[in-house]
Amino acid sequence: MKKVLVVCGQEIIEIRNDGGKKCSYRNYELYSNVFGKENTFLIMFSNVNDKNNNQNIIRYPTHKSKINKYLNVLNGNLFSGEKSEDRIVQFIKDTKINIIIFERSIFGSLIEKIKEQHLNSMIWVFAHNIECNYFRNKIKISKLYMYIPYKKVVHSEKVTYNHADYIMALTNRDATLIHKIYNKKVDMVLPMSFYDIYDNSKANVTVQPNNELLFIGSMFGPNYEGIKWFVENVMVELPDYHLSIVGKNFETRKNLQKENVTVVGTVDDLEPYYYSNNIMVMPIFYGDGMKIKTAEAMMYGKIILASDEALEGYEVKNIKGIYRCNTKEDYINCLKMINYDNTETQLEVRKLFTEKYSLEVQIKNCKKIWRYQ
């Protein structure tokens, strides 16, 4: 069996508090199941202390301070310093790694060092998004502060794709952009997935009335702007409906609180909200990759009203219970014509998840495909 090394720029074992980390952890679970846990190694740039003493999981320190980070980035080391990269190269040599899988497409400096050593390891890349576009958008907000990191990212991403032997992307949209920008063909589109943890015995126990709407998402740009738009444009037209906003740090946005809108904010466990609400709204109008909350809503069999961006990467055409809404009128009209038979919609939405977006299914598929790599 091949020996595989997964290289990740952040902590994904002890901390998984955003979509990128959850996706990288999904990938690590996928690789471990396909190639075997004993053959799969993980190196993370992280300052978290190791609690499990797993010899296959290694942490090298990431930037120690803002000044240290700035100096490292100037040298093209976007996640750590040169010493850590040199240690990784030595690890690859000593362990005789066959496949190195990079989580994100901006490990150019490390990949150059690996190639300079003429190692026989294959270079795999999982693209979470188009990094040059992501950082270009940051310049619009941070102005000159992000210009130097942006230039380093552009160079690093170009180097990464130039040396990649196998490229994976989250969506067909990203695959098209990678080919357009870097003239590289994506070998596999691997949409978001995770283990199916749905428990039917918990469903429909304390389900809210059908005029109850739920939004789940952490407090960052696309989520905030999307739900703010929804509150100001849709909820004002639906006085008989009530919306709950649940997600990390949203309690800091009490300006969204209205007579028919409750800002819950951070909670210890999202599960009770998924089980007790039938209808989820996802008014996200810009972003990258795939939205994890969309797949989670599918897993719980929710009625979903979502924008094009929130549905990006998901095959939802003609699925009963999933409605594509991009305007105020779309949301209002859908809510008024929805068939609220939760059992019927739950079955169809759940079936979509179990057949296409459960990790169990992806493991089976990847075992068939990757045995030839």
C-alpha positions, 0 to 999 in steps of 0.5 A: 500500500502507498504511503501518503502525507497530507500537508495542511496549513492549519489545525484540523484535529483539535479545532474545526470551527470553519468550513475550510477546516471541516473540509480538510478534516473530511479530506483527511478522513477520506484519505485515511479510509482509502489508503489506510490509517497506518499509511496516512500521515498528517502534517499541520502548521499549528501551535496547538499542543498534541493531545493524542500522541498519534505518531502519524500526526505531526505539528510544526509551528506556524507564524509566532507573531504578526511580524514573524508572519510578515517576514515569512510571507515576504520569503514566500513561506505562507504558513510557516518558516523555512526550517519547518519546510526543510523538516517536511522535505526530510520527513518525506525522504526518511518515510519514503512517501509516495503521495503528498497531498496539499490542502490548498493550492498555495504551498509553492515554496515547499513544493519547489524544495521537494522538486529540487530534491528529485524525490519520486513522490507524486504531488496531489493538490486539493483546491478549496477555492481559487486563491488568487481570486480570494486574496484579490477580493481581500485587497478591495477591503484591506487595500495596500495591506494585502498587496504583498501577500496577494503577489506571493499567493499568485506566485505560489498558486502558479508554482503549485499547479505547474508541479501538480500531478493530480488536482482535485476541486470542490466544484465544477466552477472551480475546475473551470477557473483552474483550467482558465487561469492556469491551463491545468485540467482538474482530475477529480471534482470532490464535493463537500461531504461528511459522515451521516449522523442523522438520528431519525428518533430525534426528528419531529419531536419538538418541531416548530410551526411551519411559519418558523424559519431558521438561518444557521451560519457563522458571523462573517461577510457573506453570511451577515450581508445575506441574512441582513438583506433577508431581514430588511427585504423579506421578513418585513413582508412576512409579519406572520413568520418568525426567523431565528438566526443561529451561529458563532458571533451573531449575538454581536449583531443585535441590529438584526433583532426585530419583532419577528426576528430573533438573534440567537448567536453562538450555541454549544450545539446546533443539532437541536435547531436542525431537528426542531425546525423544518425550513431553512433559508440560505440567502448567500450572494457571494463566496467561494467553494461550497457551503457546508450548511447546505449539505448539513441541512440536506442531511437533516432533511430540511426544506431549503430555500437558498440562493444560487451561491448557497447551492453552488456545487450541489446537484439539486435540480428537481429535488422536492423540498429544495427551492432556488431563491435569489430575489425577495419575490422568490422567497415570499412566493416559495414560502406561500406555495410550499407543501409542508408535508415534512415526511415527503420532503424529508425523504427526498432531501435525505436521499440526495444527501445519502446518495451524493454527499455522505462521506460513506459513499465518497469513500467507496467511490474514491477506493475504486478510482484511486487504486489506479493512481 
